[in-house]
C-alpha cells in the first residue's frame, strides 16, 4: 500500500470536504426550489443534522447558507473539483463574503489554478480583473 504524506492527506481531506459542502449546497438549492421560498429548508436541515450528528460541527444555519451560495455561484461541479477544492473552505467562504459572485465565477478558478495562492493574496488580482502573469 502506498503511503501518503501528511500534507497530501490534508489536501485530499480538504478537497473532499469542499466537494461535500458543494453537494449539500446543491441539494439545498434544489429543495428550496421544490418547496418554495420561506419554507425554512436551511433551519430544518440544520436541526436535523444536529440531531442526527450531535458531535459534528460545520452544519450551522450560517454555514449551510454559505454552502447554498457555493453552487449558486459555481453551478458546474467540475470547476469546483478542479480549482476551488484546492483551497480551504474558509477561503471559499471569504470569497463568497467579499466578492459579488456574478462578477467573477469564470475567472476565479483560473486565477487559483495559475497562482495557487491564498484569498488575501488573490483578492487585489480578482478585483482588478486579473489578466494573467506579466511577461
Secondary structure, 3 states (H helix, E strand, C coil): CCCCCHHHHHHHHHHHHHHHHHHHHHHHHHHHHHHCCCCCHHHHHHHHHHHHCCCCCCCCHHHHHHHHHHHHHCCCHHHHHHCHHHCCHHHHHHHHHHCCHHHHHHHHHHHHHHHCCCHHHHHHHHHCCCCCCCC
